[in-house]
Amino acid sequence: MASSFRHKAETVAGALALLTLLGAAVGFALADQTSRVTSDLIEVQTLEGGSTDAALYRANLAIAVAGVAARDQVTVAAAVAATQEALDRLAPRSSLGADFAADLTLLRESARQVGDSLETDDPDAVAEEALGTAGPALNRISSQLAAASWELSAAIAAEQAEAGRAARLSSFSAALIAPALVLLAYRRSARRRLDHQRLQAELQRTHDLSRAKDELIAGLSHQLRTPLTGIQGFASAVLEQAEHGQLETSQVVEMTGAIYEESQDLARMIDDFLVASRIEAGSLSFVLVPTHMTDAIRPVVEATVRAGRHLTLEIEDQLVLVDPSRVRQLLRNLIDNAYAYGREPVVLRGRRRGDRYELRVADLGPGIPPADLAKAFAGFVHSGREATVTGSLGLGLFVARTLAQGLGTDLVYRREGNETVFEIELPLLPSTPKDADSYSLAVG
């Protein structure tokens, strides 16, 4: 009887040992599957990033061609440089095959041709030919990236199904061993599910951002075409009337002003888009230098006046530590936002506040609706299929806040009485304010 008891005990112990080994084997298999799924999810995210880079190349090449049409060498050079950056990020994916690498080489050559087109006899023809050559290559690259992403997604689905079966077997085995092992398996499984959910959420966020960019880029050519058409139309009218001796001074002033305003819209859209691209690439740089505030804002105020807008100034001059070009772009966006969505008078205020310099743009508009406040400072707010304010890409406040943060501060929005206020605070330097007469500008 004792022998029988020992035999049963040994059998139970062996069974428990076998179940323990089985549980360990299943656990190892689950860990291995989770590792593979995680690796595949990261690769899918990388391929999604490649699709975004391909879309950025297409958009920047279109900007470069538009710059060629406008004979704007600066715009062409900046846009071509942005296309090369996008291709550099795509280059590590040449492992997709020889055809992929060949198409990348073709895209680099097309971008180079657009960049050099202004030095040829017929820039428009050269740029359009390069654009036509790049299109099919870009479509092939996008198709390869999409196909690779689809294959990985299918592999992930298969791995997840297999992991589910293994998880059920593991739970059964652990339940037979001991309640403690059940609890351990449950906790490990819960952690895996949590990690998986986080990965899925990150992948979905990246996918949503990529889709928003694609929609924005889809409407970009239309947005850029609007000011270009205005510039060409007014310039054509000036030339035609001048040839027939019918052009009066007042007409010259009016049409030149219109051309200037349209060109400002075009320049701001391109600046915002290029800054947004650099923000995404993590390559936005700042050079902080001691600067008198009146010197920093003067070009913005003068451009606003030339555009026929009334701007009220309440500026106390002080020496601040800033990047003047970034401050100017930030103010241009806030002032344009005030005229587009607010109500005059628009006021630019600057004053010393302790050891900081407080700079504000205020207007009498209704402000940002509470329902839109959460997304007002997000990038790529407008869809390419939605109508927007003329000259707007939905990036103004996003770019302005990012520039403010790069200057070591933040862009603050608030309502004060009946005013809508956007405010930043900049670091002051020990200084004596410049003579008040040194800054005089008619703003009416």
C-alpha positions, 0 to 999 in steps of 0.5 A: 500500500505504501508502495502504491502511495509512493507510486501515485505521489511520483506520478503526480510529481512527474505530471506536475513537473511535466506540466511545469515544463510544458508551461515554461515551453509555452511561456517561452513560445509566447515570449518569442512570438511577442518579440516577433510581433513587436519587431514586425509592428516597429517595421510596419511603423517604419514603412508607414514613415517611408510612405510619409517621406515619399509624400513629403518628397512629392509635395516639396518637388511640387513646391520647387516646380511652383518656385521655378514658375515664379522664378524664385531661386530661394524657394526652389533651393529650399524645396529641393533640399527638403526633397533630398532630406526625404530621400535620405530617410528613404535610402536605408529601405533600399533593401526592398530591392534593386528596383527600389534603389533605382527609383530612388536614384531616378528621384534624386536626378529629377530633384536635381534637374528641377534645382538646376532648371532656372539655369536653362533656356526653358526652366518651365519645360525642364521642371515639368519634364522632371516632375513627369519623370518622378511621378511614376518612380514615386508611385512604384516606391509607394506601392512597394512600401504599401505591399511590404507593410501589408505583408507584415500586417498579415504576418502579425495577424497570424502570429497573434492568432497562434499566440492566442492558442498558446496563451489558452494552453498556458493558462490551462497548464498553469491552473493545474499547477497552482493558483499562484502560477495562474496569478503569475500567468495572468499578470504576465498576460495582462502586461503583454496585452497592455504593451500590445495595446500601447503599440497598437495605439502608437501605430494608429497615431502614426497612421492618423498623422500620416493620413492627415499629412497626405490630405494636407499635401493633396490640397497643397498644390491648390493652396499654392496655386491661388496666390500664384494665379493672383500674382500672374494675373495682376502682373499680366494686367500691368504689362498689358495696360503698360503696353497700350499706355493706359496705366495710371499711377493709382492703378500701378500702386493698387496692382503692385500692392495686390501682387505684394500681398499675394506674394506674402501669402505664398512666402508665409505658406512655404515658410510654415510648411518647411518649418513644419517639415523640419519640426517633424524631422527634428532639425529645426535650429535656433541661433539666440543673439542679443537683439533690440525688440524694435529691430526684431519686429520692424520688418513684420510691422513694415510688411503689415503696413505695405499690405494695407493693414492697420496695426496698433503698436504699443512697444517698449524697446528692450534688449532681449536674447532671441533668434530674430528670424524666428521671432519675426515668423512667429509674429507674422503667424499671430498677426495673420491669424488675428486678421484672418479670424479676429476683428480689428483693431489688431494691437502689438504690445511689448513691455518689460515685466520683471526680468522678462519681456512680455510680447502680445498680439491682441484683437477684438475677435471672438477667440477660439471656440472651447470645442476647438481649443484642444486641436487649435495648436496641433499641426496639419489641422486642415484637410486637403479636401476642406476649404480653408482661409486663403493663404492658410495651411492650418499650421500657423498656431502649431508653428508659432507655438513650436517656435516659442518653445524653441525660444525657451518660452511658450505661446499662451492663449487667453481671453481678457475682457473682450480681447483675444490675446496670444502672448510669449515671454522672452528673457531680458538682457541688461541694457539701456533702451534705444532713444524713442525717436529711433523707432518711428513708423506709420501704422495706419 
